[in-house]
Amino acid sequence: MAIDYITDRRQEALYQCFLRYRPTKQGHNYLPIYDRYFSPIRQDVRKVLEIGVQSGKSLRMWRDYFPNAEIYGLDLDPACKAVEEDRIRIAIGDQSNPSDLAKLPTDFDIIIDDGSHIPAHQINTFRYLFRHNMNERGVYAVEDCVSRPTTIKWFKKLADHVNYWPRGLSTREWPKFNSFDRIWATAEREHLIRNVLGVSFYRFLVMIDKGRNPEDGTAAHRLHGRSGQTTKAASS
Ligand SMILES: C[S@@+](CC[C@H](N)C(=O)[O-])C[C@H]1O[C@@H](n2cnc3c(N)ncnc32)[C@H](O)[C@@H]1O
């Protein structure tokens, strides 16, 4: 029997939460994809941010789906403050303004960008929040990348850099082998190189997994008995 797990997972918990509020996400078929990413971590997620609140339908859906999480929403429209209720917090601000982003918590497990959908906003909001406002592990989603090749093109470039690990070299050497926008400050480039585990493309939707490569950072200690260093001997 064929299992159409991308397009038909109507029996799943996220779909049941969707039915209570009916945000537009189901229309774009994002829910089965979100469920694939989120169902294994559903009980563990503590903080979620969605950019774009509107009437609060999706925030309420996430609140029901993640029983142990606080759900934050960011929106330009001050009227969205009225959406605040149990486990839902609203910040009023502009996603294209870094000083508004800087006021948000810094420990999100999941960030979903369903705000302006302007490519420059999608890219720059990711560049800021992924580095400054997420936990070491997490999932970042960019919705509605519709007819906007700029956003897709940028994230495709990011995907080119997932295989950043030249075997046998110290982790300190890795950034030298990466060409990702050399005009960027080294610290930003290095953060992306080291913390993007994967980039996935779906229809209108980009998903980015945040985490450390097992050969890098604290995980290296567990794998190789040393911290942050992978020598030729240790990695072969
Ligand atoms: C598509 S709606 C969000 C729908 C909601 N996430 C849902 O699924 O129920 C987009 C929202 O983004 C907000 N928005 C537009 N531009 C923004 C910006 N630059 N910064 C923050 N929010 C913005 C709009 O005010 C609008 O409420």
The ligand as a Gaussian input file, in Angstrom:
#p B3LYP/6-31G(d) Opt

LIG

0 1
 C       -0.632000      35.964000       6.365000
 S       -0.945000      36.964000       7.757000
 C       -0.553000      35.888000       9.107000
 C       -1.524000      34.757000       9.264000
 C       -1.335000      33.910000      10.497000
 N        0.033000      33.456000      10.674000
 C       -2.232000      32.664000      10.399000
 O       -1.806000      31.660000       9.787000
 O       -3.343000      32.700000      10.956000
 C        0.395000      38.075000       7.678000
 C        0.512000      39.039000       8.865000
 O        1.823000      39.613000       8.782000
 C        1.769000      40.943000       9.250000
 N        2.906000      41.674000       8.696000
 C        3.042000      42.191000       7.444000
 N        4.231000      42.801000       7.319000
 C        4.879000      42.667000       8.502000
 C        6.139000      43.097000       8.998000
 N        6.984000      43.785000       8.242000
 N        6.474000      42.787000      10.273000
 C        5.609000      42.098000      11.075000
 N        4.394000      41.662000      10.653000
 C        4.027000      41.949000       9.385000
 C        0.413000      41.461000       8.786000
 O       -0.011000      42.537000       9.614000
 C       -0.469000      40.207000       8.883000
 O       -1.186000      40.190000      10.104000

